[in-house]
Amino acid sequence: QWLLAPAILFTLSLVISNSISINVRERRTEFAVMKVLGYRPYQILLLVLIEALLVGTLSGVFSSGATYLLVNNVFG
């Protein structure tokens, strides 16, 4: 139990960082256009971080809620 939780958190952090990395690589041209339009690098970084935080939070809330409902209502 005490080894499983940190291993799960580490694995999930690797998956999320990989997902963010893929997202940034796919959107390089969009970021270039944003730079041409006058966005500062920290503004682009902030947009990427907020998106990642939003996706991570929503997926965590959804999976926690689904697990709670499954355990309490389906399995009793």
N, CA, C and O atoms as a Maestro MAE file, in Angstrom:
{
 s_m_m2io_version
 :::
 2.0.0
}

f_m_ct {
 s_m_title
 :::
 protein
 m_atom[304] {
  # First column is atom index #
  i_m_mmod_type
  r_m_x_coord
  r_m_y_coord
  r_m_z_coord
  i_m_residue_number
  s_m_chain_name
  s_m_pdb_residue_name
  s_m_pdb_atom_name
  i_m_atomic_number
  :::
  1 25 0.829 -1.189 0.000 1 A "GLN " " N  " 7
  2 3 0.000 0.000 0.000 1 A "GLN " " CA " 6
  3 2 0.874 1.253 0.000 1 A "GLN " " C  " 6
  4 15 0.585 2.201 -0.731 1 A "GLN " " O  " 8
  5 25 1.914 1.275 0.790 2 A "TRP " " N  " 7
  6 3 2.735 2.481 0.895 2 A "TRP " " CA " 6
  7 2 3.663 2.639 -0.294 2 A "TRP " " C  " 6
  8 15 4.167 3.734 -0.540 2 A "TRP " " O  " 8
  9 25 3.896 1.572 -1.034 3 A "LEU " " N  " 7
  10 3 4.719 1.673 -2.230 3 A "LEU " " CA " 6
  11 2 3.882 1.861 -3.485 3 A "LEU " " C  " 6
  12 15 4.367 2.403 -4.478 3 A "LEU " " O  " 8
  13 25 2.647 1.425 -3.451 4 A "LEU " " N  " 7
  14 3 1.800 1.489 -4.635 4 A "LEU " " CA " 6
  15 2 1.365 2.915 -4.952 4 A "LEU " " C  " 6
  16 15 1.387 3.320 -6.114 4 A "LEU " " O  " 8
  17 25 0.975 3.672 -3.953 5 A "ALA " " N  " 7
  18 3 0.496 5.048 -4.190 5 A "ALA " " CA " 6
  19 2 1.571 5.938 -4.808 5 A "ALA " " C  " 6
  20 15 1.279 6.621 -5.789 5 A "ALA " " O  " 8
  21 25 2.803 5.967 -4.284 6 A "PRO " " N  " 7
  22 3 3.832 6.782 -4.951 6 A "PRO " " CA " 6
  23 2 4.158 6.299 -6.358 6 A "PRO " " C  " 6
  24 15 4.437 7.108 -7.243 6 A "PRO " " O  " 8
  25 25 4.124 4.990 -6.569 7 A "ALA " " N  " 7
  26 3 4.387 4.467 -7.911 7 A "ALA " " CA " 6
  27 2 3.304 4.900 -8.885 7 A "ALA " " C  " 6
  28 15 3.595 5.234 -10.033 7 A "ALA " " O  " 8
  29 25 2.053 4.897 -8.430 8 A "ILE " " N  " 7
  30 3 0.954 5.339 -9.285 8 A "ILE " " CA " 6
  31 2 1.088 6.827 -9.593 8 A "ILE " " C  " 6
  32 15 0.911 7.236 -10.740 8 A "ILE " " O  " 8
  33 25 1.397 7.637 -8.589 9 A "LEU " " N  " 7
  34 3 1.562 9.076 -8.812 9 A "LEU " " CA " 6
  35 2 2.717 9.368 -9.759 9 A "LEU " " C  " 6
  36 15 2.616 10.257 -10.605 9 A "LEU " " O  " 8
  37 25 3.801 8.636 -9.624 10 A "PHE " " N  " 7
  38 3 4.941 8.824 -10.515 10 A "PHE " " CA " 6
  39 2 4.578 8.453 -11.946 10 A "PHE " " C  " 6
  40 15 4.923 9.172 -12.884 10 A "PHE " " O  " 8
  41 25 3.887 7.339 -12.114 11 A "THR " " N  " 7
  42 3 3.479 6.906 -13.448 11 A "THR " " CA " 6
  43 2 2.516 7.901 -14.079 11 A "THR " " C  " 6
  44 15 2.641 8.222 -15.260 11 A "THR " " O  " 8
  45 25 1.570 8.385 -13.309 12 A "LEU " " N  " 7
  46 3 0.626 9.367 -13.831 12 A "LEU " " CA " 6
  47 2 1.315 10.674 -14.203 12 A "LEU " " C  " 6
  48 15 0.948 11.307 -15.193 12 A "LEU " " O  " 8
  49 25 2.303 11.080 -13.423 13 A "SER " " N  " 7
  50 3 3.028 12.316 -13.768 13 A "SER " " CA " 6
  51 2 3.820 12.135 -15.064 13 A "SER " " C  " 6
  52 15 3.941 13.080 -15.844 13 A "SER " " O  " 8
  53 25 4.354 10.953 -15.302 14 A "LEU " " N  " 7
  54 3 5.046 10.691 -16.563 14 A "LEU " " CA " 6
  55 2 4.080 10.720 -17.742 14 A "LEU " " C  " 6
  56 15 4.400 11.266 -18.798 14 A "LEU " " O  " 8
  57 25 2.915 10.140 -17.564 15 A "VAL " " N  " 7
  58 3 1.920 10.127 -18.637 15 A "VAL " " CA " 6
  59 2 1.451 11.538 -18.955 15 A "VAL " " C  " 6
  60 15 1.330 11.903 -20.124 15 A "VAL " " O  " 8
  61 25 1.185 12.333 -17.927 16 A "ILE " " N  " 7
  62 3 0.720 13.704 -18.140 16 A "ILE " " CA " 6
  63 2 1.809 14.555 -18.787 16 A "ILE " " C  " 6
  64 15 1.519 15.346 -19.685 16 A "ILE " " O  " 8
  65 25 3.053 14.406 -18.346 17 A "SER " " N  " 7
  66 3 4.128 15.192 -18.956 17 A "SER " " CA " 6
  67 2 4.350 14.789 -20.414 17 A "SER " " C  " 6
  68 15 4.661 15.638 -21.249 17 A "SER " " O  " 8
  69 25 4.194 13.520 -20.720 18 A "ASN " " N  " 7
  70 3 4.300 13.066 -22.107 18 A "ASN " " CA " 6
  71 2 3.174 13.656 -22.948 18 A "ASN " " C  " 6
  72 15 3.394 14.075 -24.084 18 A "ASN " " O  " 8
  73 25 1.992 13.687 -22.398 19 A "SER " " N  " 7
  74 3 0.846 14.266 -23.102 19 A "SER " " CA " 6
  75 2 1.055 15.753 -23.371 19 A "SER " " C  " 6
  76 15 0.761 16.229 -24.468 19 A "SER " " O  " 8
  77 25 1.550 16.476 -22.404 20 A "ILE " " N  " 7
  78 3 1.820 17.910 -22.588 20 A "ILE " " CA " 6
  79 2 2.901 18.110 -23.641 20 A "ILE " " C  " 6
  80 15 2.806 19.013 -24.471 20 A "ILE " " O  " 8
  81 25 3.919 17.274 -23.607 21 A "SER " " N  " 7
  82 3 4.998 17.370 -24.581 21 A "SER " " CA " 6
  83 2 4.493 17.144 -26.002 21 A "SER " " C  " 6
  84 15 4.868 17.879 -26.916 21 A "SER " " O  " 8
  85 25 3.662 16.152 -26.192 22 A "ILE " " N  " 7
  86 3 3.089 15.891 -27.516 22 A "ILE " " CA " 6
  87 2 2.227 17.062 -27.962 22 A "ILE " " C  " 6
  88 15 2.282 17.474 -29.120 22 A "ILE " " O  " 8
  89 25 1.436 17.595 -27.048 23 A "ASN " " N  " 7
  90 3 0.571 18.728 -27.354 23 A "ASN " " CA " 6
  91 2 1.384 19.943 -27.799 23 A "ASN " " C  " 6
  92 15 1.013 20.621 -28.758 23 A "ASN " " O  " 8
  93 25 2.466 20.213 -27.122 24 A "VAL " " N  " 7
  94 3 3.308 21.367 -27.474 24 A "VAL " " CA " 6
  95 2 3.985 21.145 -28.822 24 A "VAL " " C  " 6
  96 15 4.067 22.072 -29.628 24 A "VAL " " O  " 8
  97 25 4.467 19.941 -29.078 25 A "ARG " " N  " 7
  98 3 5.109 19.665 -30.365 25 A "ARG " " CA " 6
  99 2 4.145 19.793 -31.532 25 A "ARG " " C  " 6
  100 15 4.529 20.251 -32.609 25 A "ARG " " O  " 8
  101 25 2.896 19.392 -31.328 26 A "GLU " " N  " 7
  102 3 1.917 19.487 -32.402 26 A "GLU " " CA " 6
  103 2 1.492 20.926 -32.672 26 A "GLU " " C  " 6
  104 15 1.036 21.232 -33.774 26 A "GLU " " O  " 8
  105 25 1.628 21.801 -31.706 27 A "ARG " " N  " 7
  106 3 1.131 23.160 -31.834 27 A "ARG " " CA " 6
  107 2 2.245 24.192 -32.022 27 A "ARG " " C  " 6
  108 15 2.043 25.372 -31.732 27 A "ARG " " O  " 8
  109 25 3.394 23.775 -32.494 28 A "ARG " " N  " 7
  110 3 4.510 24.708 -32.679 28 A "ARG " " CA " 6
  111 2 4.167 25.842 -33.629 28 A "ARG " " C  " 6
  112 15 4.526 26.992 -33.377 28 A "ARG " " O  " 8
  113 25 3.479 25.533 -34.717 29 A "THR " " N  " 7
  114 3 3.138 26.590 -35.670 29 A "THR " " CA " 6
  115 2 2.160 27.593 -35.052 29 A "THR " " C  " 6
  116 15 2.252 28.791 -35.317 29 A "THR " " O  " 8
  117 25 1.235 27.113 -34.238 30 A "GLU " " N  " 7
  118 3 0.323 28.026 -33.562 30 A "GLU " " CA " 6
  119 2 1.080 28.948 -32.617 30 A "GLU " " C  " 6
  120 15 0.775 30.138 -32.531 30 A "GLU " " O  " 8
  121 25 2.053 28.411 -31.918 31 A "PHE " " N  " 7
  122 3 2.847 29.232 -31.009 31 A "PHE " " CA " 6
  123 2 3.679 30.247 -31.784 31 A "PHE " " C  " 6
  124 15 3.875 31.372 -31.324 31 A "PHE " " O  " 8
  125 25 4.166 29.856 -32.952 32 A "ALA " " N  " 7
  126 3 4.928 30.788 -33.779 32 A "ALA " " CA " 6
  127 2 4.041 31.946 -34.241 32 A "ALA " " C  " 6
  128 15 4.468 33.100 -34.243 32 A "ALA " " O  " 8
  129 25 2.817 31.633 -34.627 33 A "VAL " " N  " 7
  130 3 1.875 32.690 -35.024 33 A "VAL " " CA " 6
  131 2 1.574 33.594 -33.836 33 A "VAL " " C  " 6
  132 15 1.497 34.814 -33.985 33 A "VAL " " O  " 8
  133 25 1.406 33.010 -32.678 34 A "MET " " N  " 7
  134 3 1.135 33.812 -31.491 34 A "MET " " CA " 6
  135 2 2.310 34.737 -31.170 34 A "MET " " C  " 6
  136 15 2.103 35.878 -30.755 34 A "MET " " O  " 8
  137 25 3.550 34.252 -31.360 35 A "LYS " " N  " 7
  138 3 4.722 35.103 -31.145 35 A "LYS " " CA " 6
  139 2 4.750 36.257 -32.129 35 A "LYS " " C  " 6
  140 15 5.083 37.384 -31.762 35 A "LYS " " O  " 8
  141 25 4.399 35.977 -33.389 36 A "VAL " " N  " 7
  142 3 4.369 37.031 -34.399 36 A "VAL " " CA " 6
  143 2 3.310 38.071 -34.052 36 A "VAL " " C  " 6
  144 15 3.505 39.263 -34.291 36 A "VAL " " O  " 8
  145 25 2.191 37.624 -33.489 37 A "LEU " " N  " 7
  146 3 1.123 38.539 -33.115 37 A "LEU " " CA " 6
  147 2 1.436 39.361 -31.871 37 A "LEU " " C  " 6
  148 15 0.706 40.297 -31.547 37 A "LEU " " O  " 8
  149 25 2.519 39.018 -31.172 38 A "GLY " " N  " 7
  150 3 2.942 39.840 -30.048 38 A "GLY " " CA " 6
  151 2 2.858 39.191 -28.683 38 A "GLY " " C  " 6
  152 15 3.095 39.847 -27.669 38 A "GLY " " O  " 8
  153 25 2.528 37.931 -28.642 39 A "TYR " " N  " 7
  154 3 2.512 37.247 -27.353 39 A "TYR " " CA " 6
  155 2 3.931 37.103 -26.834 39 A "TYR " " C  " 6
  156 15 4.858 36.829 -27.595 39 A "TYR " " O  " 8
  157 25 4.088 37.286 -25.558 40 A "ARG " " N  " 7
  158 3 5.388 37.075 -24.911 40 A "ARG " " CA " 6
  159 2 5.561 35.581 -24.612 40 A "ARG " " C  " 6
  160 15 4.572 34.859 -24.486 40 A "ARG " " O  " 8
  161 25 6.806 35.115 -24.497 41 A "PRO " " N  " 7
  162 3 7.021 33.688 -24.199 41 A "PRO " " CA " 6
  163 2 6.361 33.236 -22.896 41 A "PRO " " C  " 6
  164 15 5.866 32.112 -22.813 41 A "PRO " " O  " 8
  165 25 6.350 34.100 -21.882 42 A "TYR " " N  " 7
  166 3 5.731 33.692 -20.623 42 A "TYR " " CA " 6
  167 2 4.209 33.580 -20.768 42 A "TYR " " C  " 6
  168 15 3.581 32.794 -20.059 42 A "TYR " " O  " 8
  169 25 3.616 34.350 -21.671 43 A "GLN " " N  " 7
  170 3 2.176 34.239 -21.892 43 A "GLN " " CA " 6
  171 2 1.827 32.911 -22.565 43 A "GLN " " C  " 6
  172 15 0.822 32.283 -22.230 43 A "GLN " " O  " 8
  173 25 2.650 32.495 -23.500 44 A "ILE " " N  " 7
  174 3 2.429 31.205 -24.167 44 A "ILE " " CA " 6
  175 2 2.627 30.069 -23.170 44 A "ILE " " C  " 6
  176 15 1.855 29.111 -23.152 44 A "ILE " " O  " 8
  177 25 3.664 30.178 -22.341 45 A "LEU " " N  " 7
  178 3 3.909 29.172 -21.305 45 A "LEU " " CA " 6
  179 2 2.730 29.110 -20.339 45 A "LEU " " C  " 6
  180 15 2.308 28.026 -19.936 45 A "LEU " " O  " 8
  181 25 2.210 30.253 -19.976 46 A "LEU " " N  " 7
  182 3 1.068 30.299 -19.070 46 A "LEU " " CA " 6
  183 2 -0.167 29.634 -19.684 46 A "LEU " " C  " 6
  184 15 -0.902 28.928 -18.994 46 A "LEU " " O  " 8
  185 25 -0.391 29.857 -20.969 47 A "LEU " " N  " 7
  186 3 -1.514 29.208 -21.646 47 A "LEU " " CA " 6
  187 2 -1.370 27.684 -21.643 47 A "LEU " " C  " 6
  188 15 -2.340 26.963 -21.407 47 A "LEU " " O  " 8
  189 25 -0.164 27.206 -21.904 48 A "VAL " " N  " 7
  190 3 0.083 25.757 -21.924 48 A "VAL " " CA " 6
  191 2 -0.103 25.169 -20.528 48 A "VAL " " C  " 6
  192 15 -0.718 24.114 -20.372 48 A "VAL " " O  " 8
  193 25 0.427 25.850 -19.514 49 A "LEU " " N  " 7
  194 3 0.314 25.338 -18.148 49 A "LEU " " CA " 6
  195 2 -1.122 25.352 -17.648 49 A "LEU " " C  " 6
  196 15 -1.550 24.418 -16.970 49 A "LEU " " O  " 8
  197 25 -1.869 26.400 -17.975 50 A "ILE " " N  " 7
  198 3 -3.266 26.461 -17.553 50 A "ILE " " CA " 6
  199 2 -4.074 25.363 -18.233 50 A "ILE " " C  " 6
  200 15 -4.923 24.734 -17.601 50 A "ILE " " O  " 8
  201 25 -3.815 25.131 -19.518 51 A "GLU " " N  " 7
  202 3 -4.515 24.062 -20.217 51 A "GLU " " CA " 6
  203 2 -4.202 22.702 -19.591 51 A "GLU " " C  " 6
  204 15 -5.101 21.886 -19.388 51 A "GLU " " O  " 8
  205 25 -2.936 22.464 -19.288 52 A "ALA " " N  " 7
  206 3 -2.549 21.189 -18.684 52 A "ALA " " CA " 6
  207 2 -3.172 21.038 -17.298 52 A "ALA " " C  " 6
  208 15 -3.634 19.955 -16.939 52 A "ALA " " O  " 8
  209 25 -3.186 22.106 -16.530 53 A "LEU " " N  " 7
  210 3 -3.783 22.066 -15.199 53 A "LEU " " CA " 6
  211 2 -5.283 21.815 -15.280 53 A "LEU " " C  " 6
  212 15 -5.833 21.051 -14.487 53 A "LEU " " O  " 8
  213 25 -5.937 22.454 -16.231 54 A "LEU " " N  " 7
  214 3 -7.373 22.272 -16.404 54 A "LEU " " CA " 6
  215 2 -7.706 20.842 -16.826 54 A "LEU " " C  " 6
  216 15 -8.622 20.225 -16.283 54 A "LEU " " O  " 8
  217 25 -6.965 20.328 -17.785 55 A "VAL " " N  " 7
  218 3 -7.214 18.951 -18.248 55 A "VAL " " CA " 6
  219 2 -6.927 17.957 -17.124 55 A "VAL " " C  " 6
  220 15 -7.701 17.024 -16.912 55 A "VAL " " O  " 8
  221 25 -5.833 18.146 -16.412 56 A "GLY " " N  " 7
  222 3 -5.494 17.244 -15.308 56 A "GLY " " CA " 6
  223 2 -6.512 17.283 -14.187 56 A "GLY " " C  " 6
  224 15 -6.881 16.245 -13.638 56 A "GLY " " O  " 8
  225 25 -6.966 18.481 -13.847 57 A "THR " " N  " 7
  226 3 -7.950 18.618 -12.776 57 A "THR " " CA " 6
  227 2 -9.286 18.003 -13.166 57 A "THR " " C  " 6
  228 15 -9.889 17.263 -12.389 57 A "THR " " O  " 8
  229 25 -9.742 18.312 -14.373 58 A "LEU " " N  " 7
  230 3 -11.031 17.766 -14.813 58 A "LEU " " CA " 6
  231 2 -10.995 16.245 -14.928 58 A "LEU " " C  " 6
  232 15 -11.953 15.566 -14.558 58 A "LEU " " O  " 8
  233 25 -9.892 15.717 -15.441 59 A "SER " " N  " 7
  234 3 -9.808 14.256 -15.550 59 A "SER " " CA " 6
  235 2 -9.731 13.603 -14.175 59 A "SER " " C  " 6
  236 15 -10.295 12.529 -13.968 59 A "SER " " O  " 8
  237 25 -9.044 14.238 -13.241 60 A "GLY " " N  " 7
  238 3 -8.985 13.706 -11.879 60 A "GLY " " CA " 6
  239 2 -10.329 13.731 -11.189 60 A "GLY " " C  " 6
  240 15 -10.709 12.768 -10.524 60 A "GLY " " O  " 8
  241 25 -11.058 14.834 -11.343 61 A "VAL " " N  " 7
  242 3 -12.383 14.939 -10.737 61 A "VAL " " CA " 6
  243 2 -13.339 13.925 -11.370 61 A "VAL " " C  " 6
  244 15 -14.102 13.260 -10.669 61 A "VAL " " O  " 8
  245 25 -13.292 13.813 -12.690 62 A "PHE " " N  " 7
  246 3 -14.170 12.862 -13.375 62 A "PHE " " CA " 6
  247 2 -13.867 11.424 -12.963 62 A "PHE " " C  " 6
  248 15 -14.782 10.655 -12.667 62 A "PHE " " O  " 8
  249 25 -12.591 11.063 -12.943 63 A "SER " " N  " 7
  250 3 -12.261 9.678 -12.588 63 A "SER " " CA " 6
  251 2 -12.561 9.388 -11.118 63 A "SER " " C  " 6
  252 15 -12.977 8.278 -10.786 63 A "SER " " O  " 8
  253 25 -12.358 10.357 -10.241 64 A "SER " " N  " 7
  254 3 -12.695 10.154 -8.830 64 A "SER " " CA " 6
  255 2 -14.196 9.990 -8.650 64 A "SER " " C  " 6
  256 15 -14.648 9.119 -7.907 64 A "SER " " O  " 8
  257 25 -14.967 10.830 -9.331 65 A "GLY " " N  " 7
  258 3 -16.419 10.720 -9.241 65 A "GLY " " CA " 6
  259 2 -16.934 9.415 -9.810 65 A "GLY " " C  " 6
  260 15 -17.816 8.778 -9.233 65 A "GLY " " O  " 8
  261 25 -16.378 9.020 -10.948 66 A "ALA " " N  " 7
  262 3 -16.800 7.757 -11.559 66 A "ALA " " CA " 6
  263 2 -16.437 6.573 -10.668 66 A "ALA " " C  " 6
  264 15 -17.225 5.636 -10.537 66 A "ALA " " O  " 8
  265 25 -15.273 6.604 -10.064 67 A "THR " " N  " 7
  266 3 -14.870 5.525 -9.162 67 A "THR " " CA " 6
  267 2 -15.761 5.480 -7.933 67 A "THR " " C  " 6
  268 15 -16.165 4.402 -7.496 67 A "THR " " O  " 8
  269 25 -16.071 6.644 -7.374 68 A "TYR " " N  " 7
  270 3 -16.942 6.711 -6.204 68 A "TYR " " CA " 6
  271 2 -18.317 6.133 -6.524 68 A "TYR " " C  " 6
  272 15 -18.851 5.325 -5.764 68 A "TYR " " O  " 8
  273 25 -18.887 6.551 -7.652 69 A "LEU " " N  " 7
  274 3 -20.210 6.042 -8.033 69 A "LEU " " CA " 6
  275 2 -20.176 4.546 -8.321 69 A "LEU " " C  " 6
  276 15 -21.095 3.817 -7.949 69 A "LEU " " O  " 8
  277 25 -19.130 4.095 -8.976 70 A "LEU " " N  " 7
  278 3 -19.015 2.678 -9.297 70 A "LEU " " CA " 6
  279 2 -18.912 1.831 -8.034 70 A "LEU " " C  " 6
  280 15 -19.587 0.809 -7.910 70 A "LEU " " O  " 8
  281 25 -18.076 2.253 -7.108 71 A "VAL " " N  " 7
  282 3 -17.874 1.468 -5.895 71 A "VAL " " CA " 6
  283 2 -19.118 1.484 -5.005 71 A "VAL " " C  " 6
  284 15 -19.518 0.448 -4.475 71 A "VAL " " O  " 8
  285 25 -19.721 2.650 -4.845 72 A "ASN " " N  " 7
  286 3 -20.848 2.754 -3.910 72 A "ASN " " CA " 6
  287 2 -22.182 2.309 -4.489 72 A "ASN " " C  " 6
  288 15 -22.999 1.740 -3.766 72 A "ASN " " O  " 8
  289 25 -22.424 2.548 -5.758 73 A "ASN " " N  " 7
  290 3 -23.725 2.224 -6.318 73 A "ASN " " CA " 6
  291 2 -23.779 0.880 -7.041 73 A "ASN " " C  " 6
  292 15 -24.798 0.190 -6.996 73 A "ASN " " O  " 8
  293 25 -22.702 0.516 -7.695 74 A "VAL " " N  " 7
  294 3 -22.715 -0.733 -8.451 74 A "VAL " " CA " 6
  295 2 -22.309 -1.917 -7.572 74 A "VAL " " C  " 6
  296 15 -22.982 -2.947 -7.548 74 A "VAL " " O  " 8
  297 25 -21.203 -1.754 -6.853 75 A "PHE " " N  " 7
  298 3 -20.707 -2.863 -6.045 75 A "PHE " " CA " 6
  299 2 -21.239 -2.860 -4.616 75 A "PHE " " C  " 6
  300 15 -21.051 -3.824 -3.874 75 A "PHE " " O  " 8
  301 25 -21.894 -1.785 -4.243 76 A "GLY " " N  " 7
  302 3 -22.558 -1.721 -2.936 76 A "GLY " " CA " 6
  303 2 -21.571 -1.676 -1.807 76 A "GLY " " C  " 6
  304 15 -21.968 -1.621 -0.643 76 A "GLY " " O  " 8
  :::
 }
 m_bond[303] {
  # First column is bond index #
  i_m_from
  i_m_to
  i_m_order
  :::
  1 1 2 1
  2 2 3 1
  3 3 4 2
  4 3 5 1
  5 5 6 1
  6 6 7 1
  7 7 8 2
  8 7 9 1
  9 9 10 1
  10 10 11 1
  11 11 12 2
  12 11 13 1
  13 13 14 1
  14 14 15 1
  15 15 16 2
  16 15 17 1
  17 17 18 1
  18 18 19 1
  19 19 20 2
  20 19 21 1
  21 21 22 1
  22 22 23 1
  23 23 24 2
  24 23 25 1
  25 25 26 1
  26 26 27 1
  27 27 28 2
  28 27 29 1
  29 29 30 1
  30 30 31 1
  31 31 32 2
  32 31 33 1
  33 33 34 1
  34 34 35 1
  35 35 36 2
  36 35 37 1
  37 37 38 1
  38 38 39 1
  39 39 40 2
  40 39 41 1
  41 41 42 1
  42 42 43 1
  43 43 44 2
  44 43 45 1
  45 45 46 1
  46 46 47 1
  47 47 48 2
  48 47 49 1
  49 49 50 1
  50 50 51 1
  51 51 52 2
  52 51 53 1
  53 53 54 1
  54 54 55 1
  55 55 56 2
  56 55 57 1
  57 57 58 1
  58 58 59 1
  59 59 60 2
  60 59 61 1
  61 61 62 1
  62 62 63 1
  63 63 64 2
  64 63 65 1
  65 65 66 1
  66 66 67 1
  67 67 68 2
  68 67 69 1
  69 69 70 1
  70 70 71 1
  71 71 72 2
  72 71 73 1
  73 73 74 1
  74 74 75 1
  75 75 76 2
  76 75 77 1
  77 77 78 1
  78 78 79 1
  79 79 80 2
  80 79 81 1
  81 81 82 1
  82 82 83 1
  83 83 84 2
  84 83 85 1
  85 85 86 1
  86 86 87 1
  87 87 88 2
  88 87 89 1
  89 89 90 1
  90 90 91 1
  91 91 92 2
  92 91 93 1
  93 93 94 1
  94 94 95 1
  95 95 96 2
  96 95 97 1
  97 97 98 1
  98 98 99 1
  99 99 100 2
  100 99 101 1
  101 101 102 1
  102 102 103 1
  103 103 104 2
  104 103 105 1
  105 105 106 1
  106 106 107 1
  107 107 108 2
  108 107 109 1
  109 109 110 1
  110 110 111 1
  111 111 112 2
  112 111 113 1
  113 113 114 1
  114 114 115 1
  115 115 116 2
  116 115 117 1
  117 117 118 1
  118 118 119 1
  119 119 120 2
  120 119 121 1
  121 121 122 1
  122 122 123 1
  123 123 124 2
  124 123 125 1
  125 125 126 1
  126 126 127 1
  127 127 128 2
  128 127 129 1
  129 129 130 1
  130 130 131 1
  131 131 132 2
  132 131 133 1
  133 133 134 1
  134 134 135 1
  135 135 136 2
  136 135 137 1
  137 137 138 1
  138 138 139 1
  139 139 140 2
  140 139 141 1
  141 141 142 1
  142 142 143 1
  143 143 144 2
  144 143 145 1
  145 145 146 1
  146 146 147 1
  147 147 148 2
  148 147 149 1
  149 149 150 1
  150 150 151 1
  151 151 152 2
  152 151 153 1
  153 153 154 1
  154 154 155 1
  155 155 156 2
  156 155 157 1
  157 157 158 1
  158 158 159 1
  159 159 160 2
  160 159 161 1
  161 161 162 1
  162 162 163 1
  163 163 164 2
  164 163 165 1
  165 165 166 1
  166 166 167 1
  167 167 168 2
  168 167 169 1
  169 169 170 1
  170 170 171 1
  171 171 172 2
  172 171 173 1
  173 173 174 1
  174 174 175 1
  175 175 176 2
  176 175 177 1
  177 177 178 1
  178 178 179 1
  179 179 180 2
  180 179 181 1
  181 181 182 1
  182 182 183 1
  183 183 184 2
  184 183 185 1
  185 185 186 1
  186 186 187 1
  187 187 188 2
  188 187 189 1
  189 189 190 1
  190 190 191 1
  191 191 192 2
  192 191 193 1
  193 193 194 1
  194 194 195 1
  195 195 196 2
  196 195 197 1
  197 197 198 1
  198 198 199 1
  199 199 200 2
  200 199 201 1
  201 201 202 1
  202 202 203 1
  203 203 204 2
  204 203 205 1
  205 205 206 1
  206 206 207 1
  207 207 208 2
  208 207 209 1
  209 209 210 1
  210 210 211 1
  211 211 212 2
  212 211 213 1
  213 213 214 1
  214 214 215 1
  215 215 216 2
  216 215 217 1
  217 217 218 1
  218 218 219 1
  219 219 220 2
  220 219 221 1
  221 221 222 1
  222 222 223 1
  223 223 224 2
  224 223 225 1
  225 225 226 1
  226 226 227 1
  227 227 228 2
  228 227 229 1
  229 229 230 1
  230 230 231 1
  231 231 232 2
  232 231 233 1
  233 233 234 1
  234 234 235 1
  235 235 236 2
  236 235 237 1
  237 237 238 1
  238 238 239 1
  239 239 240 2
  240 239 241 1
  241 241 242 1
  242 242 243 1
  243 243 244 2
  244 243 245 1
  245 245 246 1
  246 246 247 1
  247 247 248 2
  248 247 249 1
  249 249 250 1
  250 250 251 1
  251 251 252 2
  252 251 253 1
  253 253 254 1
  254 254 255 1
  255 255 256 2
  256 255 257 1
  257 257 258 1
  258 258 259 1
  259 259 260 2
  260 259 261 1
  261 261 262 1
  262 262 263 1
  263 263 264 2
  264 263 265 1
  265 265 266 1
  266 266 267 1
  267 267 268 2
  268 267 269 1
  269 269 270 1
  270 270 271 1
  271 271 272 2
  272 271 273 1
  273 273 274 1
  274 274 275 1
  275 275 276 2
  276 275 277 1
  277 277 278 1
  278 278 279 1
  279 279 280 2
  280 279 281 1
  281 281 282 1
  282 282 283 1
  283 283 284 2
  284 283 285 1
  285 285 286 1
  286 286 287 1
  287 287 288 2
  288 287 289 1
  289 289 290 1
  290 290 291 1
  291 291 292 2
  292 291 293 1
  293 293 294 1
  294 294 295 1
  295 295 296 2
  296 295 297 1
  297 297 298 1
  298 298 299 1
  299 299 300 2
  300 299 301 1
  301 301 302 1
  302 302 303 1
  303 303 304 2
  :::
 }
}
